[in-house]
């Protein structure tokens, strides 16, 4: 997003409107979220939009951004604006990344591939989800040389962890993002009210079914005594979904092989490991030379410990409010973590980012970059790749204009002095 591009984007919208063409993708993210509900299944809307418990963490994330106020400065030359950054030695077009969000097939058939294409058009790194609907190799191929990272959930098999990381290296990922806060699923009330978990239908497990190590583990898996379950139309449709979502051709061939069912059973058994500790990071360091970013850090002591274990970056995140109800907001946690890290590694932030001003505030408080989550999924829902592209263009333009109007011509000028302290 080069100099003047925010004004170009703004002008484009107004000129299209003059011709009678209003934006198909709502500009205001709150209105965008309301617009997508009718385009998603109730199960998909609950999964994408919902949070843990009473969803107080989702509200806290937004409230934290509202506490800080920007103090615009006047008569500074902002005619040329530069929003580029450098991260892990890589020059990036903007301080934006795309957070990993799984099971995107729930909202669009092209899923992760559509997101990857849109991100590549803008030079925004896409963090591939561990729970993707398409294998990482397929998304990487669609992105060309555009930047991408890989999110890792630590499973109960270190051999599988190693396999995922090696695949990520081969398909051009330039960092590994270890998500720490999902060793168990949070108490997600909307999903529980629906009594629906997409993985049971074989959705969101493409990284697994495309992995040779997982196939080997799956073939050796003994599920033990199966719980008794009534045969209903719903269970039959669930089985059909499992078979359809399993790779390969021939529905009956796949059904008779038993692999679709076995894949789901093994995934549920191996998916995440609540016994993971700091010591496990040594294994990862031994198996990759890529930068390791820890996602989910919210306490300054954990940030310091991350440095002790030689990690390369920290992503301050509460999983968009999906894991711990009543958790500290990420923006509230950010300053203490930035202080604890003291410039030794970059600190990133996600959760609750809904506009350019939010990005500005996060950078002013010490974040190196900011990750966008749910909003790009809303664009995907409405218009696939083009929807994601439009949402991201709007974020970029909003941020660049906010930066310039605040009196900053580049990222380096966005400092703590540009904010009025939060309460």
N, C-alpha and C positions, 0 to 999 in steps of 0.2 A: 504494500500500500504506500505508494510514493507521495511526494509532496503535492499538495493540492487535491489529492484524491478524495478527501472528505467533502470538499466543496463540489467536486465533480459528482459524487454520489448524491448529495443533497439536491444539486441542480437537476440531475437525471430524474429524481422522484417528482420534483415540482413540474418539470416539462412534460413528463408522462401524464401527470394529473391534468395539465392544461389540455392535453389531447384526449382526455376522458378515460385514461387508464390509471386507476388507483392501485396501490400496492396489494398484490394478492396475499403477501405475507405481512401480517400486522407488524408495525414498527415497535409499538409498545409491547414489551415482553409479557406483561400482565394480561393484556388483551389477546396476545398470541396464545397464551396458555388456555384461556377461556375458549378460544376458537378451535383448538385441537380436540377438545373433549368429544365433540360429535363425530370426529373422524377416527377415533380410536375405539377399539372394543372396551367395554368396562374393565376387563381384566388388564389390558394394556395401560389404560389411563391410571388405574390404581398402582400398577407396578412402576410406571415412569414418574408420576407426580407425587406419589405418597411418601411418607416418612415413617419413622419409628414412633410408637406410642401415641401420644397426643399431638405429635408433630410440633412440639414447642421448639425443637432445635431448628427446624425450617424457619420458623418465625424469628428466632433469635439471630439467625444468620442475616436476615434482612434488617432487623432492628440495629444490629451493630454498624452496618453501613450508614444508617440514618443518623447515628450519633456524631459522626465526623462531618464537618462542613468545609468545603473548599473556600479559600480566600483568594479570589481572582486579583491579579496585579495588572495595572494598566500601562499603556504606552511603551510596551516592550515589542520589539520587532519579531513577530511570529509569522511573517509572510512566507517563510520556508520552514516547514515542520518535518521532523525526522522521528519516526516511531520505531526504528530498527533497534534491535538489541543483539548481544552476543551471549550465547549460553553453551557451556561445555565446549568452547572453541568453535562453535558453529554460529555463523551470522544468520539471524532470523529477521523476517520482514516486519515483525511486530512482537509485542510482549504477550501474545496470545498462544495458548495451546488448547487442544480439545480433550476434555476429560474422557476417560474410558467409560463407556456405558454399554452394558450387555443386552443381549436378546433384542436387537433392533429389528429383527424380522417381525416382531409384534406390530410394528408401525409401518414398515415399508419392505417390499420384497427384495430390493437391492441392498438394504441394510447397511452394513459397514462399508461396502464397496462405494455406495453413493456418497457417504460421508468422506471417505478417503479422497475421492475425486474432487469434491468441493474444497476440502482443505488444501489439496495440492495446487489448486488454481490460485490460492491466496498465499501460499508459502507458510501456512500455519501447521505446525507439527500436530499430528494425530496420534494420540496414545491408544494403541490397539488394545481392546478389551480382552482379558483372559476369558470372558464369557461371550465372545463374539458369535455372531450368526454365520460368519464366513471365515474360513481359515486365513491366518495372517498373510500367507504367501499370495493368496488371491487379491487381497486388499493392497499389498505392496506392489504387485504388478500393475494395478490400476492407477497407482500414484506416481509411477515413474521414479524420478530422482528426488521427489519432494520429501521433506523430513518426517520421520515417524519414530515413535518410541513404543515400548511394549509394557503393558501392565501385567504383573505376576501375582497370582494368588498362590500362597505356599500350600501345596497339597500334601497328603500323607505319604507321597512317594517322592523322595529326593531324585530318583532317576527320572521321573516325569518333570520335575522342576528343571533339571539340567537339560532335558530335551527341549522344553519350551524356550529356554534361554538360547540354546544353540540355534534353534529355528529362527528366533528373533534376530540373532546376529546375521544369519545367512540372508534374511530378507531385508536387510538394510536398516534395521532399527538402531538408533544411536544412543539409547539409554534404556535401562530397566527400572520400572517403577513398581516397587514392592508395596502392595496394599496391605497395611497392618491391621486395619480395624474391622476386618470381616472374617475372622477365624470362625465365627458363627454368624448366622443371619440374625439381624435385629428383630425385635417384636414389631413387625410391620402390619399395622392394624388393617389397612385397606386390603392388603393381600390376604390377610387371615379372614377378613369378612367375606372375601370372594372364595376363600378356601382354594386358592390357585397359586401354583408355583410352575412357571413355564418350563423349567428344566425337566419336570416329570413327563412332558410331552416331547422331550428330545430337542427342545429349542435352546439356543445359547450355549451349545457344547461343541461347536465346530472345531475349536482349537484341540479338543480332546479326540474326537472321532477321526481327525486328520493326522493324528500323531501315532507313530509306530510303537513307541513305548506304551502308550495308553492301549493300543490294540493288543499288545502282548499281555498287559495287565488284565485287560478285559477277558481275554481267552482263558486266563488262569483263575478268574474270579469265581468263587463259590458263594452265592448269595445267602446260603443257609435257609432256614425255615421262612417261607413266605407268609406274610400276614394274610388272613382270610379277607377277601374283598368281593363284594357282590358284583356280578356282571351286569352292567347297565349300559344304556346307550352312550352315556358319558365316558365310561371306561373303554368302550369300543372305539369311540372317536379319539380318545387319548392314544390308544394303540396305533390307530391309523396315522396320527400325527407323528408318533415315534418313528414309524417306518418311513414315512415321507421325508422326515428331517434327517434320516441317516444317509450318508453318502452312498452313491452307487445307483444303478438303474435296476428296474424290475421289482415291482412292489411285492409280488408273491415270493420271489427269490430271496429278497431281504427278510421278509416275514418268516419264511421257513428256516432261515439261518439262525434266527433267534438273536442276532447281533444288536438290532435296535433296542430291544428290551434290556439286554445285558449291558449295553453302553450306558443307558440311564442308570441302571442299578450300580454299576461301578463308579460312575460319576458321583452319585449321591454318597457312596462310601468313601471316596477319595478326595472330594472337592477341596476341602480346606482342613487345616490342622490347628485346633485350639491349643495344642501343646507347643507351638512354635515359640522360640525364645531368641534373644539377642545372639546367642551362640550360633544359631543357624545361619546368620549372615556370613559367617566365615566360609560356609559351604558355597554360598553364592559367589563370594569374592574369588574363590578358587576356580570357579567355572566360567567366569566372564571377566573381560577387561573393560567392558562398557561401564560408563558411569551408572552408579546405583543411587536411586532416589527413593527415600522412604516416604510413603504416602499415609497420612493419618496421624502425624505427630501434632500434639496439641499442648504438651507440657514442656517447659524449658529444660527440665532435667532429662527428659527423653531426647531433646535436641542435643544436649551436651553428650549424652551417651552415644547418640548416633555418630558424633564426631570421633569418639573414642574407638568406634568400630570401623572407622575409615570410610563412611559413606560419602557420596559425592554431592548430594543435594537432599533437601527436605521439602515435602509438599504438605503444607498445613491444610488439613482437610478433616471434616467430620462426615464424609460420605454423603454430602448433601442432606444431612439430617436423617439418613435412612438407617442408622445403626444404634445410636444411643439417644433416647429422648431426654431432653434437659441438658444436653451437652453444651459446653462453652462454644460460642460462635467463633468461626475461624478468624474473622477480622479482630475480635477481641484477644485471641490467642497470639496473633501475629507479632506484635511489638516485642513481647518478652522472648519469643523464639529468635527473632532477628537479633536481639541483644545478646542472647546466649551464644548464638553462632558466630557473631562478631566478624562477619565478612569472610569466614573461612570456606563456606560453601554457599551456593545460591539457595534462597528460600522462595518457594512458589506458594500460591494459594488457590484453593477452589472453594466451592459451596456458597451459594447465595448470590453469585455475581449475575446481575441482571441489566447492567448498562455501562456506558462509558465512564460515568462518574465513579462507579464502583471500582473499575479498573484503576483509575487515577488514584483513588484513595488507598487502594492496596499497595500500589507502587510507592506512594508517598510514605507509607508506613514500613517500607523496606522490602517488599516483595520484588523479586527479579522479574517474574512473569505471573500471569493469571490464567487459570484454566476455566473454560466455558463448558457447562454440562447440559442440563435439561433444555435450554433454549434451542440448541442446534437440533435436538431430537424433535422439537415442535416443527421446525422447518422441514425436517425429513418427512414427518408425518403428512404434511400438507402438499409437498411438491418434490419429494425425493432430493436428488443432488442439487437442483436449482433452489429448492427451499432452504437447504443448509447454506448454500452459497449466499443467498440473500440475507439470511440472519447474520452471518459472519461479516458481510460487507457493512451491514448496519452497525454492528458492534464496533468495527474498525473506524467507521466515519464518526460515530458518536464519541468514541475515545479521542480521536485526533482533534475534533472540534473542541471538546472539553479541555484538552491539554492546551491548545492554542488560546482559547478564551480565558484560561486561567493565567496566561502570561508565560507559558513554557513552550520553547521551540523544539525541545527534544526530551528524551526520557531522563537524562541526567539532571535536568532542572526541576524534576518532580521530586521535591524533598519534603521532609516533615514540616518545614516552614510554610508550605502551601496549604496546610490544614489547620483548622481550629480544633483544638483537642476535644475528644469525646468526653462525655460526662463520666 
